[in-house]
Amino acid sequence: MKEPTSVPRMNLGEFLLGVDLTSTRYLIVEGRNDSRFFRAWSADMPNPDSLEVTCVEDLDVPASCLVDAGLNDGNRSRVIFVAREAEELARTSPTIVSHLRCVADRDTGYGIEEHQYATLLWTDYPSLESYAADIPTLERANLLSFAGRLPPAREVFEGLRHALRELYAVRAKHPHLKQPNYDAGFPKKGKDLSKFEVAKTVDPSIASACAKYDRSSEEDVRRYAYGHDIAALLLAVYGKELKKNAGLHTPDAVEGALKSAVQAVGSYKSEPLFVRLADWLVA
């Protein structure tokens, strides 16, 4: 497994031409935490050194290009744009399809139908962090990273189920929702995930409509577990335990701990995204 490139802001056209001419497989992902996650995953592959994982932030994809392509400014859109450009190159050099894969967050599903490219794959759930929204992974995170200070995983999970469903219902209607004020969704005393009120966390202009939005009927919480919401909710309710006892002061730190637990449990490897990636690597 090769280290990610240290050269920032590579010209996208030159990068894609280089990918086409090499025997190395390239995986483009949204963020640096995602890059580390996929590098850890690939360590168990038969030939990990044949894969280079690159964060899309290292590629020069100007916001103007995204706007011209009808995309909003963000790393998810940049990954989609890279796959789109690879699709164009594949018309004259089809070998690039075997050398490149791009993984974008599914989020609430917006844009998936419009952007179907040979090199583009989507997370099975809204994000990589979503794979942590089950009892075994929360239990492992508590043991390994949360200093065992959280309540039993089943109790935390049931509260998260409610709060995540509420937030996802709003996100599904507002895909570019500004970051909710998570703390506002709980009583000042006795914070409880099962009593989370989403209308209190969003802009007043949409708060009154929140109760009318459809709630997911999915049994699998991971399908509506929006990645950043998991860590933010845990910090809102268990911030004292996570900060003082586990040394996790930010959502990024909590997300890193959750991803480590996902790796430790390992069940994610049988999910469709990772099966497809594994098949691609050994093809």
C-alpha positions as CSV (number, residue, x, y, z in Angstrom):
1,M,0.0,0.0,0.0
2,K,1.6,3.3,-1.1
3,E,1.6,6.4,1.0
4,P,-0.8,9.1,-0.2
5,T,0.9,11.7,-2.4
6,S,2.5,14.6,-0.6
7,V,2.2,16.9,-3.6
8,P,-0.8,19.3,-3.1
9,R,-3.2,20.5,-5.7
10,M,-2.2,18.4,-8.6
11,N,-3.5,19.4,-12.0
12,L,-6.5,17.1,-12.6
13,G,-5.9,16.5,-16.3
14,E,-2.2,15.6,-15.7
15,F,-3.2,13.4,-12.8
16,L,-5.7,11.4,-14.8
17,L,-3.3,10.9,-17.7
18,G,-0.7,9.6,-15.2
19,V,-3.3,7.2,-13.7
20,D,-4.0,5.9,-17.2
21,L,-0.4,5.2,-17.9
22,T,0.5,3.4,-14.7
23,S,-0.3,-0.1,-13.4
24,T,-1.0,1.3,-9.9
25,R,-4.7,1.4,-8.9
26,Y,-5.9,4.8,-7.6
27,L,-8.7,5.4,-5.2
28,I,-10.0,9.0,-4.8
29,V,-11.9,9.8,-1.6
30,E,-13.5,12.9,0.0
31,G,-11.3,13.6,3.0
32,R,-8.0,12.8,4.8
33,N,-9.8,10.7,7.5
34,D,-11.5,8.7,4.7
35,S,-8.1,8.3,3.1
36,R,-6.7,6.7,6.3
37,F,-9.7,4.5,6.6
38,F,-9.3,3.1,3.1
39,R,-5.6,2.6,3.6
40,A,-6.3,0.6,6.7
41,W,-8.8,-1.5,4.8
42,S,-6.4,-2.1,1.9
43,A,-3.7,-3.4,4.3
44,D,-5.5,-6.7,4.3
45,M,-5.7,-6.9,0.5
46,P,-3.4,-9.4,-1.3
47,N,-1.2,-6.6,-2.7
48,P,-1.7,-3.4,-0.7
49,D,1.2,-1.7,-2.4
50,S,-0.6,-1.7,-5.7
51,L,-3.1,0.8,-4.4
52,E,-2.6,4.6,-3.8
53,V,-5.4,6.3,-1.9
54,T,-5.6,10.1,-2.8
55,C,-7.7,12.7,-1.0
56,V,-9.6,14.8,-3.5
57,E,-8.3,17.9,-1.7
58,D,-4.9,17.1,-3.2
59,L,-6.3,17.7,-6.7
60,D,-6.9,21.1,-8.3
61,V,-10.7,21.1,-8.9
62,P,-11.7,24.8,-8.8
63,A,-15.2,25.8,-7.6
64,S,-15.9,27.3,-11.0
65,C,-15.6,23.9,-12.6
66,L,-18.1,22.5,-10.1
67,V,-20.5,25.3,-10.8
68,D,-20.2,24.8,-14.5
69,A,-21.0,21.1,-14.0
70,G,-24.1,21.9,-11.9
71,L,-22.5,20.8,-8.7
72,N,-22.2,22.6,-5.3
73,D,-18.8,23.5,-3.9
74,G,-17.6,20.6,-1.6
75,N,-15.4,17.5,-1.5
76,R,-18.3,15.2,-2.4
77,S,-18.8,17.2,-5.6
78,R,-15.1,17.2,-6.3
79,V,-15.0,13.4,-6.2
80,I,-18.0,13.3,-8.6
81,F,-16.3,15.7,-10.9
82,V,-13.1,13.6,-11.0
83,A,-15.2,10.6,-12.0
84,R,-16.9,12.6,-14.7
85,E,-13.6,13.8,-16.1
86,A,-12.4,10.2,-16.1
87,E,-15.5,9.2,-18.0
88,E,-14.6,11.7,-20.7
89,L,-11.0,10.4,-20.9
90,A,-12.2,6.8,-21.1
91,R,-13.8,7.6,-24.5
92,T,-10.3,7.8,-26.0
93,S,-8.4,5.8,-23.4
94,P,-10.7,3.1,-21.9
95,T,-8.0,1.6,-19.7
96,I,-8.4,4.3,-17.1
97,V,-11.5,2.6,-16.0
98,S,-9.5,-0.4,-14.7
99,H,-7.0,1.9,-12.9
100,L,-9.3,4.3,-11.1
101,R,-12.2,4.3,-8.5
102,C,-13.8,7.3,-6.8
103,V,-15.9,6.9,-3.7
104,A,-18.4,9.6,-2.7
105,D,-20.7,9.8,0.3
106,R,-24.3,8.7,-0.5
107,D,-25.6,11.4,1.9
108,T,-29.3,11.6,1.4
109,G,-29.1,10.2,-2.1
110,Y,-29.2,13.5,-4.0
111,G,-27.3,13.5,-7.3
112,I,-26.9,9.8,-7.5
113,E,-29.2,9.2,-10.5
114,E,-27.7,12.1,-12.4
115,H,-24.1,11.0,-11.9
116,Q,-23.5,7.4,-13.0
117,Y,-19.9,6.9,-14.1
118,A,-17.9,3.7,-14.5
119,T,-15.3,4.8,-11.9
120,L,-17.7,6.2,-9.4
121,L,-18.9,4.2,-6.3
122,W,-21.1,5.4,-3.5
123,T,-21.0,4.5,0.2
124,D,-23.6,1.9,1.2
125,Y,-25.0,4.3,3.7
126,P,-24.9,8.1,4.0
127,S,-21.1,8.1,4.9
128,L,-18.3,6.0,6.2
129,E,-19.2,7.0,9.8
130,S,-22.7,5.5,9.2
131,Y,-21.1,2.0,9.4
132,A,-20.7,2.7,13.1
133,A,-24.4,3.0,13.8
134,D,-24.9,-0.5,15.2
135,I,-24.5,-2.0,18.7
136,P,-21.3,-4.1,18.2
137,T,-19.4,-1.1,16.8
138,L,-20.7,1.3,19.5
139,E,-19.7,-1.2,22.1
140,R,-16.2,-1.6,20.7
141,A,-15.8,2.2,20.5
142,N,-16.7,2.5,24.1
143,L,-14.2,-0.1,25.1
144,L,-11.3,1.0,22.9
145,S,-11.7,4.8,22.6
146,F,-14.4,6.2,25.0
147,A,-12.7,4.9,28.1
148,G,-15.7,2.8,28.9
149,R,-17.5,5.9,30.1
150,L,-20.6,5.7,28.0
151,P,-23.8,3.8,29.0
152,P,-24.3,0.3,27.6
153,A,-24.2,0.3,23.8
154,R,-27.8,-0.9,23.4
155,E,-29.0,2.1,25.5
156,V,-26.9,4.6,23.5
157,F,-28.0,2.9,20.2
158,E,-31.7,3.2,21.0
159,G,-31.4,6.9,21.7
160,L,-29.3,7.5,18.6
161,R,-31.9,5.7,16.5
162,H,-34.5,8.3,17.4
163,A,-32.2,11.4,17.0
164,L,-30.6,10.2,13.8
165,R,-34.0,9.5,12.2
166,E,-35.3,12.9,13.2
167,L,-32.2,14.7,11.7
168,Y,-32.3,12.6,8.5
169,A,-35.9,13.5,7.9
170,V,-34.9,17.1,7.7
171,R,-31.7,16.5,5.7
172,A,-33.7,14.5,3.1
173,K,-35.8,17.7,2.5
174,H,-32.8,20.0,2.7
175,P,-29.7,18.3,1.3
176,H,-27.5,21.3,2.0
177,L,-28.7,21.9,5.5
178,K,-26.5,24.1,7.6
179,Q,-25.0,22.5,10.7
180,P,-27.7,22.0,13.2
181,N,-27.4,23.4,16.7
182,Y,-27.3,20.0,18.3
183,D,-27.2,21.2,21.9
184,A,-30.5,23.1,21.4
185,G,-32.3,19.9,20.7
186,F,-32.0,18.7,24.3
187,P,-33.3,20.0,27.6
188,K,-30.7,22.0,29.6
189,K,-30.7,19.4,32.2
190,G,-30.7,15.6,31.9
191,K,-29.8,15.4,28.2
192,D,-31.3,12.2,26.6
193,L,-30.9,11.2,23.0
194,S,-34.4,9.7,23.0
195,K,-35.8,13.2,23.8
196,F,-34.0,15.0,21.0
197,E,-36.2,17.6,19.2
198,V,-34.9,18.4,15.7
199,A,-37.1,21.5,15.2
200,K,-35.2,23.3,17.9
201,T,-31.8,22.7,16.1
202,V,-32.5,24.2,12.7
203,D,-33.3,27.6,11.1
204,P,-36.7,28.9,12.2
205,S,-37.7,29.2,8.5
206,I,-37.9,25.4,8.3
207,A,-38.5,24.5,11.9
208,S,-42.3,24.7,11.7
209,A,-42.3,22.2,8.8
210,C,-40.1,19.5,10.5
211,A,-43.0,17.6,12.1
212,K,-44.6,17.1,8.6
213,Y,-41.5,15.4,7.1
214,D,-41.6,11.7,6.6
215,R,-39.6,9.6,9.0
216,S,-37.7,6.6,7.7
217,S,-39.3,3.2,8.4
218,E,-36.0,1.4,7.9
219,E,-35.0,-1.0,10.6
220,D,-31.3,-0.6,9.8
221,V,-30.3,2.6,11.5
222,R,-27.2,2.9,9.3
223,R,-29.4,3.8,6.4
224,Y,-30.3,7.2,8.0
225,A,-27.2,7.7,10.1
226,Y,-25.8,10.9,8.6
227,G,-22.1,10.7,9.4
228,H,-21.4,14.0,11.1
229,D,-24.6,13.7,13.2
230,I,-23.4,10.6,15.0
231,A,-20.3,12.2,16.5
232,A,-22.1,15.6,17.2
233,L,-24.9,13.9,19.0
234,L,-22.6,11.8,21.2
235,L,-20.6,15.0,22.1
236,A,-23.8,16.9,22.9
237,V,-25.0,14.2,25.4
238,Y,-21.8,12.6,26.6
239,G,-19.3,15.5,26.0
240,K,-18.0,15.5,29.6
241,E,-17.2,11.8,29.4
242,L,-15.7,12.0,26.0
243,K,-13.6,15.1,26.6
244,K,-12.4,14.6,30.2
245,N,-12.1,10.8,30.3
246,A,-11.4,9.9,26.7
247,G,-9.6,13.0,25.5
248,L,-12.0,13.4,22.5
249,H,-12.8,17.1,22.2
250,T,-14.0,17.5,18.7
251,P,-16.4,15.8,16.3
252,D,-13.5,14.8,14.1
253,A,-11.8,13.1,17.0
254,V,-15.0,11.2,17.8
255,E,-15.5,10.3,14.2
256,G,-11.9,8.9,14.1
257,A,-12.7,6.8,17.1
258,L,-15.9,5.5,15.5
259,K,-14.1,4.6,12.3
260,S,-11.4,2.8,14.3
261,A,-14.2,0.7,15.9
262,V,-15.7,0.0,12.5
263,Q,-12.3,-1.3,11.4
264,A,-12.0,-3.4,14.6
265,V,-15.4,-5.0,14.2
266,G,-14.7,-5.6,10.5
267,S,-18.2,-6.5,9.4
268,Y,-18.1,-3.5,6.9
269,K,-15.9,-5.6,4.7
270,S,-18.8,-7.7,3.5
271,E,-20.8,-4.6,2.5
272,P,-21.4,-4.1,-1.3
273,L,-19.0,-1.1,-1.6
274,F,-16.0,-2.9,-0.1
275,V,-16.8,-6.2,-2.0
276,R,-16.8,-4.2,-5.2
277,L,-13.5,-2.5,-4.3
278,A,-11.9,-5.8,-3.4
279,D,-13.0,-7.4,-6.6
280,W,-11.5,-4.4,-8.5
281,L,-8.2,-4.6,-6.8
282,V,-7.7,-8.3,-7.6
283,A,-9.1,-8.2,-11.2
